[in-house]
């Protein structure tokens, strides 16, 4: 069963979301692979970012993205595990959907933060570096 056959009107039906139906293994396998890949990519990005020499504000922003990938993937893997194993509260569809919505809202806020605040900080950092280069006599014409 693919996503094309999914009835999206069920997402607004509370009885469907609170149902204790057993999980389909086809969805859980593909979601486990997806969130496992996000975890591995976030872990690799964490170690690469630790070695990079970036301004502090930019490094902090990238760490927020990496932490979202690490913690979010572990949390969603736990939700998939609890759904397939039938744990009481965590197997509800509504918990998974609410979690996805919250992560999407967080990513939207990160995107807005990047567009508005980090771009301003990058401009200020470039001006600071130009002034520092001018004051200390460092020239690129050597």
C-alpha positions as CSV (number, residue, x, y, z in Angstrom):
1,X,0.0,0.0,0.0
2,X,1.5,3.3,-1.0
3,X,0.8,6.8,0.1
4,X,-1.3,7.4,-3.0
5,X,-3.9,5.0,-1.6
6,X,-4.1,6.7,1.8
7,X,-7.3,8.6,2.6
8,X,-6.2,12.0,4.0
9,X,-9.6,12.8,5.3
10,X,-8.9,10.2,8.1
11,X,-6.3,12.6,9.5
12,X,-9.2,14.8,10.9
13,X,-11.2,11.9,12.3
14,X,-10.4,11.6,16.0
15,X,-11.7,8.0,16.3
16,X,-9.2,6.9,13.6
17,X,-6.3,8.7,15.3
18,X,-7.1,7.2,18.7
19,X,-7.6,3.7,17.3
20,X,-5.5,0.9,18.8
21,X,-5.1,-0.9,15.5
22,X,-1.9,-3.0,14.9
23,X,0.7,-1.3,12.9
24,X,1.5,-2.2,9.3
25,X,5.0,-3.6,9.0
26,X,5.5,-2.1,5.5
27,X,5.2,1.5,6.8
28,X,7.3,0.8,9.9
29,X,10.1,-0.7,7.9
30,X,10.4,2.2,5.5
31,X,10.1,4.7,8.3
32,X,12.7,2.9,10.4
33,X,15.1,3.1,7.4
34,X,14.3,6.8,6.9
35,X,14.8,7.8,10.5
36,X,17.9,5.6,10.8
37,X,19.4,7.3,7.8
38,X,18.6,10.7,9.4
39,X,20.3,9.6,12.6
40,X,23.4,8.5,10.8
41,X,23.6,11.7,8.7
42,X,23.1,13.8,11.8
43,X,25.9,11.9,13.7
44,X,28.3,12.3,10.8
45,X,27.4,16.0,10.5
46,X,28.0,16.5,14.2
47,X,31.6,15.2,13.9
48,X,32.3,17.2,10.7
49,X,30.9,20.3,12.3
50,X,33.0,19.9,15.4
51,X,36.2,20.0,13.2
52,X,35.0,23.0,11.1
53,X,36.2,26.5,11.9
54,X,33.1,28.6,11.7
55,X,31.9,31.7,13.5
56,X,30.2,30.9,16.8
57,X,26.7,32.0,15.9
58,X,26.8,30.0,12.6
59,X,28.1,26.9,14.4
60,X,25.4,27.1,17.0
61,X,22.7,27.3,14.3
62,X,24.1,24.3,12.6
63,X,24.2,22.4,15.9
64,X,20.5,23.1,16.3
65,X,19.8,21.4,13.0
66,X,22.0,18.5,13.9
67,X,20.5,18.1,17.3
68,X,17.0,18.2,15.8
69,X,18.0,15.3,13.5
70,X,19.6,13.3,16.3
71,X,17.0,13.6,18.9
72,X,14.1,13.7,16.5
73,X,15.2,10.5,14.8
74,X,15.7,8.7,18.1
75,X,12.3,9.8,19.3
76,X,10.5,8.7,16.1
77,X,12.4,5.4,16.1
78,X,11.0,4.9,19.6
79,X,7.5,5.8,18.5
80,X,7.8,3.3,15.6
81,X,9.1,0.6,18.0
82,X,6.3,1.3,20.5
83,X,3.7,1.2,17.7
84,X,4.9,-2.2,16.4
85,X,5.2,-3.7,19.9
86,X,1.9,-2.3,21.1
87,X,3.0,-0.1,24.0
88,X,-0.1,1.6,25.6
89,X,0.1,5.3,25.0
90,X,2.8,5.6,22.4
91,X,1.1,3.3,19.9
92,X,-1.7,5.9,19.1
93,X,-1.6,7.4,15.7
94,X,-2.3,10.8,17.2
95,X,1.0,10.9,19.1
96,X,3.0,10.3,15.9
97,X,1.1,12.9,13.9
98,X,1.3,15.5,16.7
99,X,5.1,14.8,16.9
100,X,5.5,15.2,13.2
101,X,3.6,18.5,13.3
102,X,5.7,19.8,16.2
103,X,9.0,18.9,14.4
104,X,7.7,20.6,11.2
105,X,6.9,23.8,13.2
106,X,10.4,23.7,14.8
107,X,12.0,23.3,11.3
108,X,9.9,26.3,10.0
109,X,11.1,28.4,13.0
110,X,14.7,27.3,12.2
111,X,14.3,28.4,8.6
112,X,12.8,31.8,9.6
113,X,15.7,32.2,12.1
114,X,18.2,31.4,9.3
115,X,16.6,33.8,6.8
116,X,16.1,36.7,9.1
117,X,18.6,36.6,12.0
118,X,21.6,34.5,10.8
119,X,21.8,36.4,7.5
120,X,22.0,39.7,9.5
121,X,24.7,38.2,11.7
122,X,26.7,37.0,8.7
123,X,26.6,40.5,7.3
124,X,27.8,42.0,10.6
125,X,30.5,39.3,10.8
126,X,31.8,40.2,7.3
127,X,31.9,43.9,8.2
128,X,33.8,43.0,11.4
129,X,36.3,40.9,9.4
130,X,36.9,43.7,6.9
131,X,37.5,46.2,9.6
132,X,39.9,43.8,11.4
133,X,41.8,43.2,8.2
134,X,42.0,47.0,7.6
135,X,43.2,47.8,11.1
136,X,45.8,45.1,11.3
137,X,47.2,45.7,7.9
138,X,46.5,42.3,6.4
139,X,46.3,42.6,2.7
140,X,45.4,39.9,0.2
141,X,47.9,41.4,-2.4
142,X,50.9,39.5,-1.2
